[in-house]
Each structure stands twice: as C-alpha cells, then as structure tokens.
Amino acid sequence: MDLIEKVRNKERLSREEGEALYELDLYTLGELADTIRREKYGRKSFFNVNRHINPTNVCADICKFCAYSASRKNPNQYTMSHEEILAIAENSVKNGAKEVHIVSAHNPNDGVEWYMGAFRKIRERFPDLHIKAMTAAEVDFLHRQYGLSYDEVLDMMIENGVDSMPGGGAEIFDEEVREYLCKGKVTSDQWLEIHRKWHERGRESNATMLFGHVETRAHRIDHMLRLRDLQDETGGFNAFIPLVYQRDNNFLKVTEFPTGQEILKTYAISRILLDNIPHIKAYWATSTINLALIAQEFGADDLDGTIEKEAIQSAAGAASAHGMPLEDFVAMIKNAGFIPVERDSLYNELKVY
C-alpha cells in the first residue's frame, strides 16, 4: 500500500516506512501531520505558566553537546541553597506559575538530601505547585554516586513531592552515537527502564530527542520507535519533545545544521509515528518561537510555557534565558491562527484565551 494512504488510514508504520517519510515533500508531510493534530485538538495550542529552575551547573559527567555544565576549572560554578531555590519558587508562584521544572547538572558535592530536600521544602511551602523534576540522567547519577537502586531513587522522589519527570537525558538512543555524545551518562536502556519504573508507579513523564548534530535520520526514527514501544507497554508519556541541538559554546564540532525544513519534517514525522503519545511539543527555547509556531501547522500542539528563566539551552545560544511574558505568548499564538489554551502539567485545560 502507498505510504501516504497508510498514514491516512491510521495504520502503524514500520522503521523502513518511518525513514521513507523523510523522502516526502514538506507540504505533504505537513498536511498528513496537521490532519492528525486537528483530529485530536482542532486549533488549540497548549502551553503552561511555568518556571525553569536549574539549581547547579557543577557536573560529574562530560557531554560534548553541553554548554551548561561547569567543569572543575570553570570559574562560573554555582550551586543554589535550598533557601535560594525556595525564593525563586515563591516569586514564580506570585507571578502565576503552576509548575516548577527543576533540572540540575550531576553535582557530586551535594548529596541526595540536597536534591530531595529542595523538592520537599517546595512541596511543604506550595502544596498546589506541580513539581516536574529529575531527568532519568539525574536518577542514574544518584544511583551511581550513592549506590541506590533506581527504585529507591524514584520512591524518594515521590516521597519528597515530585509529581512528574521531564524527558531530558534521552539525547539519541543509538548506542554508537550516545558513546560519542555522552559516554558514561545514563544508557538508552537505562533511560527507558527508569521511565518504565516511573510509569509503573502511576506517574507521567515527557520524552525528548536531541537532534540536529551528528545523528542520521535513521537514528531519529529508531529513537521514536523505542519510545513508541515503551508507550505501548506503559502509556505513561504525555508528550514527546524533539529538541533542536544548540550550537554555541560546546565541544561538538558540528558544521552542518538542520534547515528549518528538516526541523519541521522531524516534528511532522514524530506526530505521524508516535500514534500513542498524546502531545508533540515544539519547545520554543530550542527551536525559536517563530519556528515553534510554524510547527503547530506540522503536527505539534504544544509550545511548553512561559519559562520565566532558563539556563541550560540559553548557555548554548538559545534565546530563552528570560522566558516570555504571558501576554506576549498568548498574542503570538493568536496571531499564528491558533487558540491559546493554558494547561496544567498533565494537560488538563485551565483556561482558553
């Protein structure tokens, strides 16, 4: 059967067919992905009012693509105290934030209590604030550093108030690419195992893919299909986030970057292939807000959120250091022809603008 017909008939695609999607022209792909998106959500574009907190940049791991972590010789190392983290959360709640998104480097100097204590104190002070925290890479780091099992780390997270997990640390699952990008960090199988265990606890998480560096199209398709397989098993992913590689201040010597067309094709293909993951997020911090809005025509239905402040992507050149005011965010979505829908972290609709 013709590939396009297969997509229109909602038949699940194989790896080879996934790779063949890239050969279709951009508008055909966009139309196929947009049809799926409209059936699910019409013209709604989801976002949340959130604050990213990055409490430390001291890291035991060395990933070639990272511009955020501070090596031992870096004069700009920092680690926040619990009081500083709490003060940021308090300020964000005053500004209307419904979620704090907490991702750190893998700091070997601080101990488990530094991580867990921060979550516990936020939970005690702000019982209604959604805490999205701890990538699978951070869970694996605590497991390696302190001899804790994954189960022990995940149970501690829940006990201390973590509601859902972000999708970071996935990068690209292909083992050879991973060896080159981030040797020593959580493996692809471990990343999937940690999210499986999290989902088995009745919790939800995001999934990411970092693309546009040294990977091939085939690697991207492989990555998506591994996520699709786990989602068949657990149903615990609420969004897939294709993250566009940021090129500044890191050790990956990439000279050819993906075009806007290649990025939009990747969003569209993820919407087509990932029939069991509800939302596709065009995370504007890595794609730029303009491309993220165009991506809403190519299968994406979510833009992440107002962010307020962000340190990881912006260290590598993204324009997300100071987030975006809510009014601007809503106006841009409307101007792009979509209906802005403020959601909570688990995609319950809070307000339609």
N, C-alpha and C positions, 0 to 999 in steps of 0.2 A: 504493500500500500504506500502511496505517496506520503512523504514525511509531513507535509502541511495538512493533509487530510487526517493523518493520525493525531496531530495536535488538536485539530478542530473537533475530532471525535473523542477527545479526552482520554486517549489511550496512552498508557505509560511508555516512556521512551527508554531504549537501551543506551548503553555507553556510546556505541557507534553512532546512534541517531542523535544523541546529545552533541557529539562532536560535529556532526553534519549540520546541526542548526547554525553553527558559526558561518557556514557557507551561504546561508540565505542572505538576501539583501536586508539592510537595516529596517526598511519600512515594512517589509513582510513580517519580520520578527516582531517589530513594534506592534503591529496590528494583532498578531496572534497573542502576544503577552497582554496587551491592553484589553482584549476581549475577555481574557480570564480575570483580569483585575476588576473590570467593570461588573462582571457577573457576581463577584464577591462583594465589592464595596461601592459600586457606582462611581461617583466623582469625589468620594471622600478621600481626604489626605490626612493621615493621623500624625499627631505629634504630642509630646508631653512637656510640661513645665518642670525641668529637671536641673540639677546642678552636678557637674562632674567634680569630684574631689580626688586629687592624686597625692596621697599623703607622704610619699617618699620617692626619691629618684635614685637611691643607693641600691645597686643590683648585683647579685651574685652571678647572674647569667650574662652572657655577651651575645646579643643577637645583632647580626650585621646590618639589619634594616632599621635599628632603633636609634633615634636621636635624643631620646628622653633620659635613658639611664645614665647615671654618673659613675664613671669608673673611679678606681681608688685615687687616681691623680687629679680628678676633676675638682677645681676649686669651688664649684657651684653645687656641691652636695647639699641636700636638705632632708630633714625628717621632721614632720609635724608632731607636736604633742597632742594628747587627747583633747586638751583644752582648745588648742587651735582648730582641730577638726570640728569640735562641737560648736565653736564660734561661727565657723563657716556654715555649718548646717543650720544654725539658728538664724543667721542672716538670710539664708536661702528660703527658709520657711516663711520668714516675714515677706519675702518677695514673691510668695505664692508657689514655691516648688513643692511638688508632690512626691518627688523621688530624689534620692542622692545616689549617684553612680560612683562607687568607690573602687578604684583600681590603682594598685601600687606597683613599684618595682619589687624585686625579690631581695628584701633587706635582711642580711644575715645578722645584723647587730641588735635587732629589736625583740625577737622572741614572739611566741604565739600570743601572749597576753596583750602585746601592743596591737596586734591585728584584732583579736576578739574583743578586747576591752573597748576599742573605739566603737565597734558595732553595738555593744551592749549599752554604752553610755548614750549613743544616739537613740536607741530604742527606748530607753528609760525616759529620756527628755522629750522625745517626739514620737509617741506611740502610733500615730497615724501616718508617719512618713515611711514611704516604701524604701527599703534598703536593698539596692542591687549592688552586689559586691563579690569580690574574689573570682577571678578568672580560673579556669582549670589549671593554667600555668602556675598561679599562686598556690592553689591547693596542692599541686605536685611539689612545689618548692617547700612548703611546710612539711609535707610527708618526707621529703629527702633530708631536710635540715634537722628535723626533730624526731625522726623515727616514728611518726604517727601514720596509721593506715589512712587511706582515703576516707573510709567510713568514719573514722574518728574525727577527721578534719571537718567533714560535711555535717556531722551531728553537732559539733561545736558551733559551726556557723549558724545552724538553726537555733540552737540554744541561746545564742547571743544576739539573735534578732535579724539575721539576714533573710530576706524574703525571696529574692531570685538571683540568678547568676548571669553576669554578662558573658558574651561569647568570645572574649579575647583569648589569645594564645593559640588559636587554631592555625593561623597563617595558611600554609598549604600542607595538606596531609601527605602528599607524596614523600616517601621516606628519603629519597636521594636529595630532593630539593630542601627538605627540612634539615638534613645533615649539614647542608651548605649554609642555610639561613640562620639556624638557631640550634646548633649542636649542643647537647647537654640539657636542653629545656624539655618540658613535657613532650612525650612522643605522640604521634597521631592516635595510636591505640589507647594510650593512657588518657588523652583528652576525651576521646569518645567514652571510655569507661567511667570517667569522673562525671560526665553529663548523664550517662545512663543511671549511675547511682543516685544522682541528684533528682532525676525524674522519678525514680522508684520511690523516693520519699514524698512524692506528690507535689514536687516543686517544678517551676518552669524556668527556662533559660533561653538565651539567644544563642545563635551560632554565627560565626563570622568566617570570612575567607579574605586573606590579604592577597591582592592580585595586581599585576602590572609591573612585576620586577623580573625575575629570572624564570618564572614558570611558563609552561606552554598552555595552550587552550585545552589540551587533553588532560593536563593536571587539574585544571579548574573543574572539568566535567567529573573527573574521578572524585574530587573533593565534595562536590554537590551530591554525588550518588552515595558516598559514605554517610553523609548526613541524612539523606532520604531513607537509607536502610535503618539507621538508628531511630528515626522518627516513626517508621513503621512499627518498630518494637515498643517505643515508649510514649509517643505523642507529646513529649514534653517541651519541644522547641516552639516558641511563639513567634519568632522572627528570624529570618536569615539576612545577614548584613554583608554584602560584598564591599570590602574596604579597599579603596584605591591607595596603592603604595605612594607614600610621600617621599620626595627625592632628596630633601636637603639634610645636611649635617649627619650623614651616616656612612657606613663602610661598604655598602653595596655599590659596586661600580656599574650602575645601570645607565646605558646611553640612549636606549630606545624606549620611550614611554608610550603607554597605550593612548590612542586617539580618543576623542570624545565618542566617536562611533563604536570603537571597541568596548568602551566602558558601558555604553547604552546596550550594546548587544549582550554583554555579560549580565546586566540586570534582567533583560528580557528572557534570556535563556534560563536564568535561575527561577523566574516566575513559571516558565513552562515546565521545567524538570522537577521542581520541588512542589509537586501537587499536594503534598501532605503537610507542608509548613504554611501556616495561615498568612503571615505577612512578609513582604520583602521591603527592607528598609534601605533607602538611599541616604546614608549617613552623610549629611551635608558637610561635616567637618573634614571629610577626606575627599569628597567629590566636587566641592564648591556648591554653594546654594543654588546657583543657576542650573548646573547640570543635574542636581538632585531634583529640582522642579521639573526639568525636562524628563527625568527618569520616571516621573509619575505618569507619563504617557507611554512608558515602555515596561510596564508591569509592576513598578514599585508603588506602594500605597502608604508609605510612612517616611518621615524625614528625621526621625529621632526627636530632638527637642530644642529648647532654648539654650541649654547647656550652661549658660552664665559664665563659666570659666573652665578652661581645659588646657592641660599641659603636655599631653603625650603627642597628639597629632601636630599640634602647633609648633612643637620643638623641631619637627621635620618639615615645616613650611606651610602647614595648613592655616587657614585664616579663622581659626576657631578659638583663639586664646581668650577672647572676652565674650563668647556666646553671641546671642542676638536678642534684642528686646521683643517681648511677646507681640506688641502691636505691629512691629515690622514683619515678624514671622507670619502672622495672620494675613496681613495685607499682601505679602508676596504670594502666599498660597491662593488667595482670592484672585489676584491679578493673573495667575497662571491658569485660571479657569477651574479651580478645584474648590471643594467645600472643606474649610479647615475644621478638623474635629480634634478637640483636646481629649486625650485618653489618659487612663492611669497606666501603670507599668505592665499590667496584664491585659491591656487592650479593652477594658471596659470604657464606654464612651462617657465622658464627663460633661462636655459642652460642645455644641455645634454652633459655629460662628456664621 
